[in-house]
Amino acid sequence: NTDEAGAGQSIQKTYDLTRYLEHQLRTLAGTYLNYLGPPFNEPDFNPPRMTRAEMVPSATVDFELWRSLNDNARLAANYRAYTHLLCYLRGMDGQVAKADLRKSLGHFCSSLQGLVVSIAGVMSSLGYPLPGSLGSTDPAWAHGPGPISPHNDFLKKMDDFWLLKELQTWLWRSAKDFNRLKKKVPPAAVTLRLEAQG
Amino acid sequence: QRHSQQDTRVQYERIGADVTMKCGAMDWDAAVTWTVNGSDIDESHLNGSYLVLRNVHLGHSGQYSCYEGSSWHLKYQTSLKVGTPPKEPVLMCRSNNYPKRFYCSWHLPSPTYIPNTFNISVIHGTREMVCEKEAVPKNRCHIRYLQLFSTVKYKVTLTVTNALGRNSTTITFDEFAIVKPDPPENVVAKPVPYSPRRLEVRWNNPSSWPDPESFPLKFFLRYRPLILDQWQHVELSDGTSHTITDAYAGKEYIIQVAAKDNDIGTWSDWSVAVHATPWTEEPKYLTTEAQAPETTTSSTSSFVPPPTTKICDQEKVVGS
């Protein structure tokens, strides 16, 4: 159980899962963008971000702010982002005509769900509360994808393009986050902290 | 006695152009003398009092003066500079100290022979970023990463202008695509006592890499005996040392290391090469009884690479 595994191992597993997802997504994104076809699968395609794509949780963060995040805030940001990215991804999953691609997306969604659970596990093993109901200060995307507004196929594809790109960037950021945590939270130290909290 | 009190003007002309200079306000048929850099110009170049230079080349650059025939008053003076308009500049951006900064550097594919001014603009989304210029090298400036993990591309436009024209180039890139560390430093290779097939290699992170804790580097080590051309490679994702265990006994080795961010960007160039030879047993002094039949080995002993070694040609990957 969690005590035995300890937060250190839990963080290591979360880190390894993040790297695995990074690797999986690289292939999946390539396949999906080819499925969307040109211009989406062209390397230099750089479309503007439409309003819906702005709703996708952005990994972009101020450099100094990111460095100064404490462990709780760092984990909470990850947890919240993947919770919502998962909703968006499931939205994509249901609309793919190609069965094998749909299957890959489904498998990826399950793995991503595993990451959310894993992050929750790390947070609880470190004694941190899971991000609960969303306050007013939360960014616009924090309230989920909202009603899928009817708009044309090209704009839908643009949203998917940005979702995949944002997801790839989150996984890259998370790998750095969990790498930092790995080094900051050796198993021994954590056990002492838990005991101190009684 | 020639009187020269004019302030010099500068005149730029393209290579190959035809240039006509008037002698200030002097009439066409006035008697004048033209000089270039103090030497009289042959009358064949004159059309009345006008100086005509056809299909100018770099050699035509110089100080041209026109004196009134009788009073030798200086009536006109110009510094002619012959050159070319700028071609499209070559622009490159790179981050060797991610995530602190990245720099952009540029050059012209061919000289213009006249002064050029460069202007660079760096746009990230809707934000214009400051490119801090340095005294040396002149054609480089640095941009601070204000945000990390951005999906928005950077757009850098360089405009070059001189008296004969203007040109520009624009590149766009993702934050992570331009990350290329400097090579590893202080590479040291040593034999391992009593291990004739081992070499111990150590190195440091490039000192320019600011935060190896948060942004760990992985490494690529290549090594080969001097007498072979084929490199052997090993990729290392942790730590800054490695022990080569399949070296050929007694052969001098050349060793290099390259670095890359664990997740993003491209490989650094190869480090400085170091040489080492595995440990060999001290030759024992043979007494007459113990004289063992000499096994002659040809000076260039032929040997087959150990089957365990996976030789892969990563040449194209590193430093490209």
HADDOCK unambig.tbl for C-alpha pairs under 7 A between the chains (distance, minus, plus):
assign (segid A and resid 59 and name CA) (segid B and resid 149 and name CA) 5.63 0.50 0.50
assign (segid A and resid 59 and name CA) (segid B and resid 150 and name CA) 6.46 0.50 0.50
assign (segid A and resid 60 and name CA) (segid B and resid 147 and name CA) 6.33 0.50 0.50
assign (segid A and resid 60 and name CA) (segid B and resid 148 and name CA) 5.57 0.50 0.50
assign (segid A and resid 60 and name CA) (segid B and resid 149 and name CA) 4.73 0.50 0.50
assign (segid A and resid 60 and name CA) (segid B and resid 150 and name CA) 4.44 0.50 0.50
assign (segid A and resid 61 and name CA) (segid B and resid 147 and name CA) 5.33 0.50 0.50
assign (segid A and resid 61 and name CA) (segid B and resid 148 and name CA) 5.46 0.50 0.50
assign (segid A and resid 61 and name CA) (segid B and resid 149 and name CA) 6.65 0.50 0.50
assign (segid A and resid 62 and name CA) (segid B and resid 146 and name CA) 5.92 0.50 0.50
assign (segid A and resid 62 and name CA) (segid B and resid 147 and name CA) 4.33 0.50 0.50
assign (segid A and resid 62 and name CA) (segid B and resid 148 and name CA) 6.29 0.50 0.50
assign (segid A and resid 63 and name CA) (segid B and resid 146 and name CA) 5.55 0.50 0.50
assign (segid A and resid 63 and name CA) (segid B and resid 147 and name CA) 4.88 0.50 0.50
assign (segid A and resid 63 and name CA) (segid B and resid 148 and name CA) 5.61 0.50 0.50
assign (segid A and resid 165 and name CA) (segid B and resid 151 and name CA) 6.67 0.50 0.50
assign (segid A and resid 166 and name CA) (segid B and resid 151 and name CA) 6.36 0.50 0.50
assign (segid A and resid 169 and name CA) (segid B and resid 149 and name CA) 5.96 0.50 0.50
assign (segid A and resid 169 and name CA) (segid B and resid 151 and name CA) 6.80 0.50 0.50
assign (segid A and resid 173 and name CA) (segid B and resid 149 and name CA) 6.21 0.50 0.50
assign (segid A and resid 176 and name CA) (segid B and resid 214 and name CA) 6.07 0.50 0.50
assign (segid A and resid 176 and name CA) (segid B and resid 215 and name CA) 6.70 0.50 0.50
assign (segid A and resid 179 and name CA) (segid B and resid 214 and name CA) 6.65 0.50 0.50
assign (segid A and resid 180 and name CA) (segid B and resid 214 and name CA) 5.53 0.50 0.50
